[in-house]
Amino acid sequence: MDRLGIRPGLRVADLGAGEGYYTVRLARRLGPLAILYAEDVRPEYLKRLEARLKRERIQGIRLILGNANDPEFR
C-alpha cells in the first residue's frame, strides 16, 4: 500500500474483494472518511464480507456485486 500511495482522502476500489482481506486493511489505512468500494462477482463472498465488516465495526464500505464482464461501477 505504501508503494501505491494509499493514504487517507483517496477513493479506492478493491476489485475481487472476496471476504475482505485487503478491504479491511484498506479501510483501516484510509480512515473513517474514506470512500472505499469492495467489488466481487460472487454474492456469497460479499455477504461474508458484509458480516465481517459488521463484526469488526468497519463502516462506509460500498459493496458492489459485479459480473464477469463489468464491475458495475456506476
PQR file of N, CA, C, O and H, with PARSE charges and radii, in Angstrom:
ATOM      1  N   MET A   1       0.806  -1.176   0.000 -0.4000 1.5000
ATOM      2  CA  MET A   1       0.000   0.000   0.000 -0.0000 2.0000
ATOM      3  C   MET A   1       0.859   1.253   0.000  0.5500 1.7000
ATOM      4  O   MET A   1       0.478   2.278  -0.567 -0.5500 1.4000
ATOM      5  N   ASP A   2       2.021   1.167   0.640 -0.4000 1.5000
ATOM      6  CA  ASP A   2       2.925   2.318   0.618 -0.0000 2.0000
ATOM      7  C   ASP A   2       3.354   2.635  -0.816  0.5500 1.7000
ATOM      8  O   ASP A   2       3.335   3.793  -1.233 -0.5500 1.4000
ATOM      9  H   ASP A   2       2.330   0.335   1.100  0.4000 1.0000
ATOM     10  N   ARG A   3       3.731   1.625  -1.549 -0.4000 1.5000
ATOM     11  CA  ARG A   3       4.186   1.831  -2.928 -0.0000 2.0000
ATOM     12  C   ARG A   3       3.088   2.380  -3.831  0.5500 1.7000
ATOM     13  O   ARG A   3       3.366   3.098  -4.791 -0.5500 1.4000
ATOM     14  H   ARG A   3       3.747   0.684  -1.210  0.4000 1.0000
ATOM     15  N   LEU A   4       1.847   2.042  -3.522 -0.4000 1.5000
ATOM     16  CA  LEU A   4       0.718   2.538  -4.310 -0.0000 2.0000
ATOM     17  C   LEU A   4       0.284   3.934  -3.876  0.5500 1.7000
ATOM     18  O   LEU A   4      -0.546   4.560  -4.534 -0.5500 1.4000
ATOM     19  H   LEU A   4       1.621   1.459  -2.741  0.4000 1.0000
ATOM     20  N   GLY A   5       0.835   4.416  -2.786 -0.4000 1.5000
ATOM     21  CA  GLY A   5       0.472   5.740  -2.296 -0.0000 2.0000
ATOM     22  C   GLY A   5      -0.900   5.791  -1.642  0.5500 1.7000
ATOM     23  O   GLY A   5      -1.564   6.828  -1.655 -0.5500 1.4000
ATOM     24  H   GLY A   5       1.509   3.908  -2.251  0.4000 1.0000
ATOM     25  N   ILE A   6      -1.325   4.663  -1.066 -0.4000 1.5000
ATOM     26  CA  ILE A   6      -2.624   4.607  -0.397 -0.0000 2.0000
ATOM     27  C   ILE A   6      -2.538   5.417   0.887  0.5500 1.7000
ATOM     28  O   ILE A   6      -1.739   5.125   1.776 -0.5500 1.4000
ATOM     29  H   ILE A   6      -0.785   3.821  -1.055  0.4000 1.0000
ATOM     30  N   ARG A   7      -3.393   6.456   0.964 -0.4000 1.5000
ATOM     31  CA  ARG A   7      -3.387   7.335   2.134 -0.0000 2.0000
ATOM     32  C   ARG A   7      -4.789   7.889   2.350  0.5500 1.7000
ATOM     33  O   ARG A   7      -5.623   7.835   1.446 -0.5500 1.4000
ATOM     34  H   ARG A   7      -4.043   6.694   0.242  0.4000 1.0000
ATOM     35  N   PRO A   8      -5.054   8.416   3.531 -0.5600 1.5000
ATOM     36  CA  PRO A   8      -6.379   8.984   3.803  0.2800 2.0000
ATOM     37  C   PRO A   8      -6.761  10.027   2.751  0.5500 1.7000
ATOM     38  O   PRO A   8      -5.922  10.782   2.259 -0.5500 1.4000
ATOM     39  N   GLY A   9      -8.044  10.042   2.428 -0.4000 1.5000
ATOM     40  CA  GLY A   9      -8.547  11.016   1.466 -0.0000 2.0000
ATOM     41  C   GLY A   9      -8.700  10.493   0.053  0.5500 1.7000
ATOM     42  O   GLY A   9      -9.306  11.157  -0.788 -0.5500 1.4000
ATOM     43  H   GLY A   9      -8.725   9.429   2.828  0.4000 1.0000
ATOM     44  N   LEU A  10      -8.161   9.316  -0.223 -0.4000 1.5000
ATOM     45  CA  LEU A  10      -8.275   8.742  -1.561 -0.0000 2.0000
ATOM     46  C   LEU A  10      -9.566   7.959  -1.712  0.5500 1.7000
ATOM     47  O   LEU A  10     -10.158   7.508  -0.732 -0.5500 1.4000
ATOM     48  H   LEU A  10      -7.668   8.777   0.460  0.4000 1.0000
ATOM     49  N   ARG A  11      -9.988   7.809  -2.948 -0.4000 1.5000
ATOM     50  CA  ARG A  11     -11.106   6.922  -3.298 -0.0000 2.0000
ATOM     51  C   ARG A  11     -10.465   5.663  -3.864  0.5500 1.7000
ATOM     52  O   ARG A  11      -9.690   5.730  -4.818 -0.5500 1.4000
ATOM     53  H   ARG A  11      -9.507   8.176  -3.744  0.4000 1.0000
ATOM     54  N   VAL A  12     -10.792   4.502  -3.268 -0.4000 1.5000
ATOM     55  CA  VAL A  12     -10.117   3.254  -3.609 -0.0000 2.0000
ATOM     56  C   VAL A  12     -11.141   2.157  -3.889  0.5500 1.7000
ATOM     57  O   VAL A  12     -12.187   2.093  -3.243 -0.5500 1.4000
ATOM     58  H   VAL A  12     -11.421   4.447  -2.493  0.4000 1.0000
ATOM     59  N   ALA A  13     -10.833   1.302  -4.852 -0.4000 1.5000
ATOM     60  CA  ALA A  13     -11.676   0.145  -5.157 -0.0000 2.0000
ATOM     61  C   ALA A  13     -10.851  -1.124  -4.975  0.5500 1.7000
ATOM     62  O   ALA A  13      -9.707  -1.221  -5.418 -0.5500 1.4000
ATOM     63  H   ALA A  13      -9.983   1.354  -5.377  0.4000 1.0000
ATOM     64  N   ASP A  14     -11.466  -2.080  -4.314 -0.4000 1.5000
ATOM     65  CA  ASP A  14     -10.876  -3.403  -4.151 -0.0000 2.0000
ATOM     66  C   ASP A  14     -11.660  -4.347  -5.060  0.5500 1.7000
ATOM     67  O   ASP A  14     -12.727  -4.839  -4.692 -0.5500 1.4000
ATOM     68  H   ASP A  14     -12.396  -2.001  -3.954  0.4000 1.0000
ATOM     69  N   LEU A  15     -11.114  -4.590  -6.254 -0.4000 1.5000
ATOM     70  CA  LEU A  15     -11.771  -5.473  -7.222 -0.0000 2.0000
ATOM     71  C   LEU A  15     -11.450  -6.916  -6.885  0.5500 1.7000
ATOM     72  O   LEU A  15     -10.290  -7.263  -6.657 -0.5500 1.4000
ATOM     73  H   LEU A  15     -10.248  -4.190  -6.553  0.4000 1.0000
ATOM     74  N   GLY A  16     -12.461  -7.750  -6.852 -0.4000 1.5000
ATOM     75  CA  GLY A  16     -12.263  -9.136  -6.431 -0.0000 2.0000
ATOM     76  C   GLY A  16     -12.023  -9.190  -4.936  0.5500 1.7000
ATOM     77  O   GLY A  16     -11.122  -9.886  -4.467 -0.5500 1.4000
ATOM     78  H   GLY A  16     -13.403  -7.469  -7.037  0.4000 1.0000
ATOM     79  N   ALA A  17     -12.830  -8.455  -4.191 -0.4000 1.5000
ATOM     80  CA  ALA A  17     -12.623  -8.283  -2.749 -0.0000 2.0000
ATOM     81  C   ALA A  17     -12.733  -9.577  -1.953  0.5500 1.7000
ATOM     82  O   ALA A  17     -12.149  -9.702  -0.877 -0.5500 1.4000
ATOM     83  H   ALA A  17     -13.561  -7.889  -4.572  0.4000 1.0000
ATOM     84  N   GLY A  18     -13.481 -10.533  -2.482 -0.4000 1.5000
ATOM     85  CA  GLY A  18     -13.633 -11.787  -1.749 -0.0000 2.0000
ATOM     86  C   GLY A  18     -14.212 -11.555  -0.371  0.5500 1.7000
ATOM     87  O   GLY A  18     -15.225 -10.870  -0.231 -0.5500 1.4000
ATOM     88  H   GLY A  18     -13.956 -10.431  -3.356  0.4000 1.0000
ATOM     89  N   GLU A  19     -13.587 -12.112   0.643 -0.4000 1.5000
ATOM     90  CA  GLU A  19     -14.073 -11.962   2.013 -0.0000 2.0000
ATOM     91  C   GLU A  19     -13.411 -10.800   2.738  0.5500 1.7000
ATOM     92  O   GLU A  19     -13.599 -10.624   3.941 -0.5500 1.4000
ATOM     93  H   GLU A  19     -12.764 -12.668   0.529  0.4000 1.0000
ATOM     94  N   GLY A  20     -12.631 -10.003   1.999 -0.4000 1.5000
ATOM     95  CA  GLY A  20     -12.175  -8.736   2.538 -0.0000 2.0000
ATOM     96  C   GLY A  20     -10.777  -8.626   3.090  0.5500 1.7000
ATOM     97  O   GLY A  20     -10.506  -7.714   3.872 -0.5500 1.4000
ATOM     98  H   GLY A  20     -12.478 -10.147   1.022  0.4000 1.0000
ATOM     99  N   TYR A  21      -9.873  -9.516   2.719 -0.4000 1.5000
ATOM    100  CA  TYR A  21      -8.511  -9.420   3.251 -0.0000 2.0000
ATOM    101  C   TYR A  21      -7.956  -8.003   3.063  0.5500 1.7000
ATOM    102  O   TYR A  21      -7.535  -7.367   4.029 -0.5500 1.4000
ATOM    103  H   TYR A  21     -10.093 -10.257   2.085  0.4000 1.0000
ATOM    104  N   TYR A  22      -7.958  -7.518   1.830 -0.4000 1.5000
ATOM    105  CA  TYR A  22      -7.426  -6.176   1.564 -0.0000 2.0000
ATOM    106  C   TYR A  22      -8.436  -5.087   1.915  0.5500 1.7000
ATOM    107  O   TYR A  22      -8.038  -3.991   2.311 -0.5500 1.4000
ATOM    108  H   TYR A  22      -8.300  -8.035   1.046  0.4000 1.0000
ATOM    109  N   THR A  23      -9.707  -5.356   1.782 -0.4000 1.5000
ATOM    110  CA  THR A  23     -10.727  -4.354   2.084 -0.0000 2.0000
ATOM    111  C   THR A  23     -10.579  -3.850   3.512  0.5500 1.7000
ATOM    112  O   THR A  23     -10.603  -2.642   3.752 -0.5500 1.4000
ATOM    113  H   THR A  23     -10.031  -6.246   1.461  0.4000 1.0000
ATOM    114  N   VAL A  24     -10.429  -4.760   4.453 -0.4000 1.5000
ATOM    115  CA  VAL A  24     -10.297  -4.387   5.866 -0.0000 2.0000
ATOM    116  C   VAL A  24      -9.022  -3.584   6.078  0.5500 1.7000
ATOM    117  O   VAL A  24      -9.044  -2.572   6.779 -0.5500 1.4000
ATOM    118  H   VAL A  24     -10.410  -5.740   4.258  0.4000 1.0000
ATOM    119  N   ARG A  25      -7.947  -4.001   5.506 -0.4000 1.5000
ATOM    120  CA  ARG A  25      -6.681  -3.281   5.668 -0.0000 2.0000
ATOM    121  C   ARG A  25      -6.740  -1.901   5.024  0.5500 1.7000
ATOM    122  O   ARG A  25      -6.240  -0.924   5.583 -0.5500 1.4000
ATOM    123  H   ARG A  25      -7.929  -4.823   4.937  0.4000 1.0000
ATOM    124  N   LEU A  26      -7.354  -1.828   3.848 -0.4000 1.5000
ATOM    125  CA  LEU A  26      -7.523  -0.530   3.195 -0.0000 2.0000
ATOM    126  C   LEU A  26      -8.384   0.395   4.040  0.5500 1.7000
ATOM    127  O   LEU A  26      -8.061   1.572   4.196 -0.5500 1.4000
ATOM    128  H   LEU A  26      -7.760  -2.621   3.394  0.4000 1.0000
ATOM    129  N   ALA A  27      -9.460  -0.118   4.579 -0.4000 1.5000
ATOM    130  CA  ALA A  27     -10.358   0.697   5.395 -0.0000 2.0000
ATOM    131  C   ALA A  27      -9.624   1.269   6.599  0.5500 1.7000
ATOM    132  O   ALA A  27      -9.801   2.437   6.944 -0.5500 1.4000
ATOM    133  H   ALA A  27      -9.723  -1.075   4.453  0.4000 1.0000
ATOM    134  N   ARG A  28      -8.815   0.460   7.224 -0.4000 1.5000
ATOM    135  CA  ARG A  28      -8.059   0.936   8.394 -0.0000 2.0000
ATOM    136  C   ARG A  28      -7.038   2.000   7.999  0.5500 1.7000
ATOM    137  O   ARG A  28      -6.827   2.970   8.728 -0.5500 1.4000
ATOM    138  H   ARG A  28      -8.671  -0.489   6.944  0.4000 1.0000
ATOM    139  N   ARG A  29      -6.421   1.815   6.868 -0.4000 1.5000
ATOM    140  CA  ARG A  29      -5.424   2.787   6.420 -0.0000 2.0000
ATOM    141  C   ARG A  29      -6.075   4.093   5.972  0.5500 1.7000
ATOM    142  O   ARG A  29      -5.564   5.175   6.260 -0.5500 1.4000
ATOM    143  H   ARG A  29      -6.593   1.027   6.276  0.4000 1.0000
ATOM    144  N   LEU A  30      -7.187   3.992   5.277 -0.4000 1.5000
ATOM    145  CA  LEU A  30      -7.838   5.174   4.730 -0.0000 2.0000
ATOM    146  C   LEU A  30      -8.603   5.972   5.781  0.5500 1.7000
ATOM    147  O   LEU A  30      -8.789   7.179   5.623 -0.5500 1.4000
ATOM    148  H   LEU A  30      -7.601   3.112   5.043  0.4000 1.0000
ATOM    149  N   GLY A  31      -9.046   5.321   6.841 -0.4000 1.5000
ATOM    150  CA  GLY A  31      -9.749   6.016   7.905 -0.0000 2.0000
ATOM    151  C   GLY A  31     -11.250   6.076   7.681  0.5500 1.7000
ATOM    152  O   GLY A  31     -11.754   5.639   6.646 -0.5500 1.4000
ATOM    153  H   GLY A  31      -8.896   4.341   6.970  0.4000 1.0000
ATOM    154  N   PRO A  32     -11.966   6.627   8.670 -0.5600 1.5000
ATOM    155  CA  PRO A  32     -13.431   6.593   8.664  0.2800 2.0000
ATOM    156  C   PRO A  32     -14.088   7.447   7.580  0.5500 1.7000
ATOM    157  O   PRO A  32     -15.256   7.224   7.261 -0.5500 1.4000
ATOM    158  N   LEU A  33     -13.393   8.393   7.019 -0.4000 1.5000
ATOM    159  CA  LEU A  33     -13.984   9.254   5.993 -0.0000 2.0000
ATOM    160  C   LEU A  33     -13.662   8.779   4.581  0.5500 1.7000
ATOM    161  O   LEU A  33     -13.932   9.477   3.604 -0.5500 1.4000
ATOM    162  H   LEU A  33     -12.445   8.574   7.278  0.4000 1.0000
ATOM    163  N   ALA A  34     -13.092   7.602   4.487 -0.4000 1.5000
ATOM    164  CA  ALA A  34     -12.664   7.067   3.191 -0.0000 2.0000
ATOM    165  C   ALA A  34     -13.848   6.745   2.296  0.5500 1.7000
ATOM    166  O   ALA A  34     -14.960   6.496   2.762 -0.5500 1.4000
ATOM    167  H   ALA A  34     -12.873   7.035   5.281  0.4000 1.0000
ATOM    168  N   ILE A  35     -13.579   6.757   1.012 -0.4000 1.5000
ATOM    169  CA  ILE A  35     -14.517   6.228   0.028 -0.0000 2.0000
ATOM    170  C   ILE A  35     -13.865   4.957  -0.495  0.5500 1.7000
ATOM    171  O   ILE A  35     -12.868   5.005  -1.216 -0.5500 1.4000
ATOM    172  H   ILE A  35     -12.676   6.959   0.634  0.4000 1.0000
ATOM    173  N   LEU A  36     -14.438   3.828  -0.123 -0.4000 1.5000
ATOM    174  CA  LEU A  36     -13.862   2.534  -0.464 -0.0000 2.0000
ATOM    175  C   LEU A  36     -14.946   1.630  -1.028  0.5500 1.7000
ATOM    176  O   LEU A  36     -15.982   1.407  -0.401 -0.5500 1.4000
ATOM    177  H   LEU A  36     -15.247   3.789   0.462  0.4000 1.0000
ATOM    178  N   TYR A  37     -14.688   1.117  -2.217 -0.4000 1.5000
ATOM    179  CA  TYR A  37     -15.598   0.198  -2.887 -0.0000 2.0000
ATOM    180  C   TYR A  37     -15.011  -1.200  -2.811  0.5500 1.7000
ATOM    181  O   TYR A  37     -13.826  -1.393  -3.084 -0.5500 1.4000
ATOM    182  H   TYR A  37     -13.847   1.298  -2.726  0.4000 1.0000
ATOM    183  N   ALA A  38     -15.828  -2.174  -2.443 -0.4000 1.5000
ATOM    184  CA  ALA A  38     -15.410  -3.570  -2.434 -0.0000 2.0000
ATOM    185  C   ALA A  38     -16.296  -4.304  -3.433  0.5500 1.7000
ATOM    186  O   ALA A  38     -17.499  -4.451  -3.214 -0.5500 1.4000
ATOM    187  H   ALA A  38     -16.791  -2.017  -2.222  0.4000 1.0000
ATOM    188  N   GLU A  39     -15.706  -4.757  -4.518 -0.4000 1.5000
ATOM    189  CA  GLU A  39     -16.458  -5.390  -5.601 -0.0000 2.0000
ATOM    190  C   GLU A  39     -16.075  -6.847  -5.717  0.5500 1.7000
ATOM    191  O   GLU A  39     -14.908  -7.212  -5.580 -0.5500 1.4000
ATOM    192  H   GLU A  39     -14.729  -4.638  -4.696  0.4000 1.0000
ATOM    193  N   ASP A  40     -17.076  -7.679  -5.974 -0.4000 1.5000
ATOM    194  CA  ASP A  40     -16.827  -9.081  -6.276 -0.0000 2.0000
ATOM    195  C   ASP A  40     -17.972  -9.583  -7.144  0.5500 1.7000
ATOM    196  O   ASP A  40     -19.037  -8.969  -7.190 -0.5500 1.4000
ATOM    197  H   ASP A  40     -18.024  -7.383  -6.086  0.4000 1.0000
ATOM    198  N   VAL A  41     -17.753 -10.696  -7.830 -0.4000 1.5000
ATOM    199  CA  VAL A  41     -18.782 -11.276  -8.691 -0.0000 2.0000
ATOM    200  C   VAL A  41     -19.541 -12.399  -7.995  0.5500 1.7000
ATOM    201  O   VAL A  41     -20.486 -12.953  -8.558 -0.5500 1.4000
ATOM    202  H   VAL A  41     -16.887 -11.195  -7.792  0.4000 1.0000
ATOM    203  N   ARG A  42     -19.142 -12.730  -6.800 -0.4000 1.5000
ATOM    204  CA  ARG A  42     -19.789 -13.820  -6.050 -0.0000 2.0000
ATOM    205  C   ARG A  42     -20.573 -13.234  -4.879  0.5500 1.7000
ATOM    206  O   ARG A  42     -19.975 -12.721  -3.934 -0.5500 1.4000
ATOM    207  H   ARG A  42     -18.375 -12.280  -6.343  0.4000 1.0000
ATOM    208  N   PRO A  43     -21.904 -13.304  -4.930 -0.5600 1.5000
ATOM    209  CA  PRO A  43     -22.711 -12.725  -3.857  0.2800 2.0000
ATOM    210  C   PRO A  43     -22.416 -13.311  -2.482  0.5500 1.7000
ATOM    211  O   PRO A  43     -22.508 -12.607  -1.476 -0.5500 1.4000
ATOM    212  N   GLU A  44     -22.065 -14.589  -2.431 -0.4000 1.5000
ATOM    213  CA  GLU A  44     -21.780 -15.191  -1.122 -0.0000 2.0000
ATOM    214  C   GLU A  44     -20.532 -14.590  -0.481  0.5500 1.7000
ATOM    215  O   GLU A  44     -20.454 -14.487   0.744 -0.5500 1.4000
ATOM    216  H   GLU A  44     -21.990 -15.161  -3.248  0.4000 1.0000
ATOM    217  N   TYR A  45     -19.561 -14.194  -1.291 -0.4000 1.5000
ATOM    218  CA  TYR A  45     -18.374 -13.530  -0.740 -0.0000 2.0000
ATOM    219  C   TYR A  45     -18.741 -12.169  -0.158  0.5500 1.7000
ATOM    220  O   TYR A  45     -18.288 -11.803   0.927 -0.5500 1.4000
ATOM    221  H   TYR A  45     -19.623 -14.278  -2.285  0.4000 1.0000
ATOM    222  N   LEU A  46     -19.557 -11.434  -0.883 -0.4000 1.5000
ATOM    223  CA  LEU A  46     -19.960 -10.115  -0.394 -0.0000 2.0000
ATOM    224  C   LEU A  46     -20.789 -10.228   0.885  0.5500 1.7000
ATOM    225  O   LEU A  46     -20.701  -9.371   1.763 -0.5500 1.4000
ATOM    226  H   LEU A  46     -19.925 -11.732  -1.764  0.4000 1.0000
ATOM    227  N   LYS A  47     -21.578 -11.267   0.985 -0.4000 1.5000
ATOM    228  CA  LYS A  47     -22.370 -11.484   2.196 -0.0000 2.0000
ATOM    229  C   LYS A  47     -21.440 -11.738   3.392  0.5500 1.7000
ATOM    230  O   LYS A  47     -21.644 -11.195   4.478 -0.5500 1.4000
ATOM    231  H   LYS A  47     -21.649 -11.964   0.271  0.4000 1.0000
ATOM    232  N   ARG A  48     -20.431 -12.561   3.173 -0.4000 1.5000
ATOM    233  CA  ARG A  48     -19.457 -12.828   4.248 -0.0000 2.0000
ATOM    234  C   ARG A  48     -18.660 -11.578   4.597  0.5500 1.7000
ATOM    235  O   ARG A  48     -18.366 -11.321   5.764 -0.5500 1.4000
ATOM    236  H   ARG A  48     -20.266 -13.002   2.290  0.4000 1.0000
ATOM    237  N   LEU A  49     -18.313 -10.800   3.566 -0.4000 1.5000
ATOM    238  CA  LEU A  49     -17.585  -9.556   3.808 -0.0000 2.0000
ATOM    239  C   LEU A  49     -18.457  -8.586   4.602  0.5500 1.7000
ATOM    240  O   LEU A  49     -17.972  -7.933   5.526 -0.5500 1.4000
ATOM    241  H   LEU A  49     -18.552 -11.008   2.618  0.4000 1.0000
ATOM    242  N   GLU A  50     -19.714  -8.488   4.258 -0.4000 1.5000
ATOM    243  CA  GLU A  50     -20.622  -7.614   4.989 -0.0000 2.0000
ATOM    244  C   GLU A  50     -20.688  -8.017   6.463  0.5500 1.7000
ATOM    245  O   GLU A  50     -20.658  -7.154   7.341 -0.5500 1.4000
ATOM    246  H   GLU A  50     -20.108  -9.019   3.508  0.4000 1.0000
ATOM    247  N   ALA A  51     -20.775  -9.307   6.739 -0.4000 1.5000
ATOM    248  CA  ALA A  51     -20.803  -9.795   8.119 -0.0000 2.0000
ATOM    249  C   ALA A  51     -19.494  -9.458   8.834  0.5500 1.7000
ATOM    250  O   ALA A  51     -19.502  -9.066  10.002 -0.5500 1.4000
ATOM    251  H   ALA A  51     -20.799 -10.007   6.026  0.4000 1.0000
ATOM    252  N   ARG A  52     -18.388  -9.609   8.139 -0.4000 1.5000
ATOM    253  CA  ARG A  52     -17.084  -9.298   8.745 -0.0000 2.0000
ATOM    254  C   ARG A  52     -16.981  -7.820   9.081  0.5500 1.7000
ATOM    255  O   ARG A  52     -16.505  -7.456  10.156 -0.5500 1.4000
ATOM    256  H   ARG A  52     -18.382  -9.926   7.191  0.4000 1.0000
ATOM    257  N   LEU A  53     -17.424  -6.970   8.168 -0.4000 1.5000
ATOM    258  CA  LEU A  53     -17.362  -5.534   8.411 -0.0000 2.0000
ATOM    259  C   LEU A  53     -18.212  -5.153   9.620  0.5500 1.7000
ATOM    260  O   LEU A  53     -17.810  -4.304  10.415 -0.5500 1.4000
ATOM    261  H   LEU A  53     -17.811  -7.266   7.295  0.4000 1.0000
ATOM    262  N   LYS A  54     -19.362  -5.761   9.761 -0.4000 1.5000
ATOM    263  CA  LYS A  54     -20.206  -5.506  10.935 -0.0000 2.0000
ATOM    264  C   LYS A  54     -19.514  -5.978  12.201  0.5500 1.7000
ATOM    265  O   LYS A  54     -19.485  -5.269  13.206 -0.5500 1.4000
ATOM    266  H   LYS A  54     -19.688  -6.451   9.115  0.4000 1.0000
ATOM    267  N   ARG A  55     -18.958  -7.176  12.146 -0.4000 1.5000
ATOM    268  CA  ARG A  55     -18.275  -7.762  13.307 -0.0000 2.0000
ATOM    269  C   ARG A  55     -17.098  -6.892  13.756  0.5500 1.7000
ATOM    270  O   ARG A  55     -16.856  -6.727  14.952 -0.5500 1.4000
ATOM    271  H   ARG A  55     -18.981  -7.752  11.329  0.4000 1.0000
ATOM    272  N   GLU A  56     -16.368  -6.337  12.777 -0.4000 1.5000
ATOM    273  CA  GLU A  56     -15.192  -5.527  13.097 -0.0000 2.0000
ATOM    274  C   GLU A  56     -15.514  -4.038  13.195  0.5500 1.7000
ATOM    275  O   GLU A  56     -14.620  -3.207  13.354 -0.5500 1.4000
ATOM    276  H   GLU A  56     -16.565  -6.472  11.806  0.4000 1.0000
ATOM    277  N   ARG A  57     -16.805  -3.713  13.098 -0.4000 1.5000
ATOM    278  CA  ARG A  57     -17.295  -2.337  13.228 -0.0000 2.0000
ATOM    279  C   ARG A  57     -16.633  -1.381  12.237  0.5500 1.7000
ATOM    280  O   ARG A  57     -16.228  -0.273  12.590 -0.5500 1.4000
ATOM    281  H   ARG A  57     -17.531  -4.388  12.969  0.4000 1.0000
ATOM    282  N   ILE A  58     -16.534  -1.830  11.009 -0.4000 1.5000
ATOM    283  CA  ILE A  58     -15.998  -1.003   9.932 -0.0000 2.0000
ATOM    284  C   ILE A  58     -17.190  -0.530   9.101  0.5500 1.7000
ATOM    285  O   ILE A  58     -17.981  -1.335   8.609 -0.5500 1.4000
ATOM    286  H   ILE A  58     -16.863  -2.729  10.722  0.4000 1.0000
ATOM    287  N   GLN A  59     -17.305   0.784   8.955 -0.4000 1.5000
ATOM    288  CA  GLN A  59     -18.446   1.345   8.239 -0.0000 2.0000
ATOM    289  C   GLN A  59     -17.992   2.099   6.993  0.5500 1.7000
ATOM    290  O   GLN A  59     -16.816   2.421   6.822 -0.5500 1.4000
ATOM    291  H   GLN A  59     -16.663   1.439   9.354  0.4000 1.0000
ATOM    292  N   GLY A  60     -18.969   2.366   6.133 -0.4000 1.5000
ATOM    293  CA  GLY A  60     -18.721   3.217   4.979 -0.0000 2.0000
ATOM    294  C   GLY A  60     -18.188   2.519   3.750  0.5500 1.7000
ATOM    295  O   GLY A  60     -17.874   3.181   2.761 -0.5500 1.4000
ATOM    296  H   GLY A  60     -19.924   2.104   6.272  0.4000 1.0000
ATOM    297  N   ILE A  61     -18.074   1.199   3.781 -0.4000 1.5000
ATOM    298  CA  ILE A  61     -17.599   0.456   2.616 -0.0000 2.0000
ATOM    299  C   ILE A  61     -18.784   0.217   1.699  0.5500 1.7000
ATOM    300  O   ILE A  61     -19.836  -0.231   2.155 -0.5500 1.4000
ATOM    301  H   ILE A  61     -18.330   0.662   4.585  0.4000 1.0000
ATOM    302  N   ARG A  62     -18.636   0.503   0.438 -0.4000 1.5000
ATOM    303  CA  ARG A  62     -19.703   0.285  -0.527 -0.0000 2.0000
ATOM    304  C   ARG A  62     -19.474  -1.054  -1.219  0.5500 1.7000
ATOM    305  O   ARG A  62     -18.518  -1.216  -1.979 -0.5500 1.4000
ATOM    306  H   ARG A  62     -17.781   0.867   0.067  0.4000 1.0000
ATOM    307  N   LEU A  63     -20.347  -1.996  -0.953 -0.4000 1.5000
ATOM    308  CA  LEU A  63     -20.241  -3.335  -1.535 -0.0000 2.0000
ATOM    309  C   LEU A  63     -20.936  -3.343  -2.890  0.5500 1.7000
ATOM    310  O   LEU A  63     -22.062  -2.864  -3.025 -0.5500 1.4000
ATOM    311  H   LEU A  63     -21.123  -1.865  -0.336  0.4000 1.0000
ATOM    312  N   ILE A  64     -20.257  -3.889  -3.886 -0.4000 1.5000
ATOM    313  CA  ILE A  64     -20.782  -3.898  -5.251 -0.0000 2.0000
ATOM    314  C   ILE A  64     -20.709  -5.301  -5.815  0.5500 1.7000
ATOM    315  O   ILE A  64     -19.648  -5.924  -5.818 -0.5500 1.4000
ATOM    316  H   ILE A  64     -19.343  -4.278  -3.777  0.4000 1.0000
ATOM    317  N   LEU A  65     -21.845  -5.798  -6.296 -0.4000 1.5000
ATOM    318  CA  LEU A  65     -21.882  -7.081  -6.982 -0.0000 2.0000
ATOM    319  C   LEU A  65     -21.679  -6.819  -8.473  0.5500 1.7000
ATOM    320  O   LEU A  65     -22.549  -6.263  -9.143 -0.5500 1.4000
ATOM    321  H   LEU A  65     -22.707  -5.291  -6.293  0.4000 1.0000
ATOM    322  N   GLY A  66     -20.529  -7.225  -8.972 -0.4000 1.5000
ATOM    323  CA  GLY A  66     -20.229  -7.063 -10.385 -0.0000 2.0000
ATOM    324  C   GLY A  66     -20.543  -8.345 -11.138  0.5500 1.7000
ATOM    325  O   GLY A  66     -21.131  -9.277 -10.588 -0.5500 1.4000
ATOM    326  H   GLY A  66     -19.822  -7.677  -8.427  0.4000 1.0000
ATOM    327  N   ASN A  67     -20.147  -8.379 -12.392 -0.4000 1.5000
ATOM    328  CA  ASN A  67     -20.247  -9.622 -13.155 -0.0000 2.0000
ATOM    329  C   ASN A  67     -18.958  -9.809 -13.936  0.5500 1.7000
ATOM    330  O   ASN A  67     -18.100  -8.927 -13.937 -0.5500 1.4000
ATOM    331  H   ASN A  67     -19.670  -7.623 -12.839  0.4000 1.0000
ATOM    332  N   ALA A  68     -18.819 -10.923 -14.584 -0.4000 1.5000
ATOM    333  CA  ALA A  68     -17.559 -11.268 -15.251 -0.0000 2.0000
ATOM    334  C   ALA A  68     -17.151 -10.258 -16.312  0.5500 1.7000
ATOM    335  O   ALA A  68     -15.962 -10.126 -16.603 -0.5500 1.4000
ATOM    336  H   ALA A  68     -19.516 -11.640 -14.582  0.4000 1.0000
ATOM    337  N   ASN A  69     -18.099  -9.545 -16.893 -0.4000 1.5000
ATOM    338  CA  ASN A  69     -17.787  -8.604 -17.967 -0.0000 2.0000
ATOM    339  C   ASN A  69     -17.829  -7.152 -17.545  0.5500 1.7000
ATOM    340  O   ASN A  69     -17.427  -6.280 -18.315 -0.5500 1.4000
ATOM    341  H   ASN A  69     -19.065  -9.651 -16.656  0.4000 1.0000
ATOM    342  N   ASP A  70     -18.306  -6.868 -16.341 -0.4000 1.5000
ATOM    343  CA  ASP A  70     -18.494  -5.489 -15.923 -0.0000 2.0000
ATOM    344  C   ASP A  70     -18.451  -5.408 -14.397  0.5500 1.7000
ATOM    345  O   ASP A  70     -19.233  -6.084 -13.728 -0.5500 1.4000
ATOM    346  H   ASP A  70     -18.633  -7.577 -15.715  0.4000 1.0000
ATOM    347  N   PRO A  71     -17.558  -4.600 -13.836 -0.5600 1.5000
ATOM    348  CA  PRO A  71     -17.502  -4.490 -12.384  0.2800 2.0000
ATOM    349  C   PRO A  71     -18.685  -3.711 -11.797  0.5500 1.7000
ATOM    350  O   PRO A  71     -18.846  -3.661 -10.577 -0.5500 1.4000
ATOM    351  N   GLU A  72     -19.501  -3.113 -12.643 -0.4000 1.5000
ATOM    352  CA  GLU A  72     -20.731  -2.423 -12.223 -0.0000 2.0000
ATOM    353  C   GLU A  72     -20.471  -1.150 -11.399  0.5500 1.7000
ATOM    354  O   GLU A  72     -21.255  -0.815 -10.510 -0.5500 1.4000
ATOM    355  H   GLU A  72     -19.371  -3.154 -13.634  0.4000 1.0000
ATOM    356  N   PHE A  73     -19.385  -0.452 -11.693 -0.4000 1.5000
ATOM    357  CA  PHE A  73     -19.143   0.851 -11.050 -0.0000 2.0000
ATOM    358  C   PHE A  73     -19.920   1.905 -11.809  0.5500 1.7000
ATOM    359  O   PHE A  73     -19.557   2.268 -12.928 -0.5500 1.4000
ATOM    360  H   PHE A  73     -18.749  -0.723 -12.416  0.4000 1.0000
ATOM    361  N   ARG A  74     -20.977   2.393 -11.212 -0.4000 1.5000
ATOM    362  CA  ARG A  74     -21.800   3.420 -11.867 -0.0000 2.0000
ATOM    363  C   ARG A  74     -22.028   4.568 -10.929  0.5500 1.7000
ATOM    364  O   ARG A  74     -22.697   5.536 -11.290 -0.5500 1.4000
ATOM    365  H   ARG A  74     -21.272   2.098 -10.303  0.4000 1.0000
TER
END
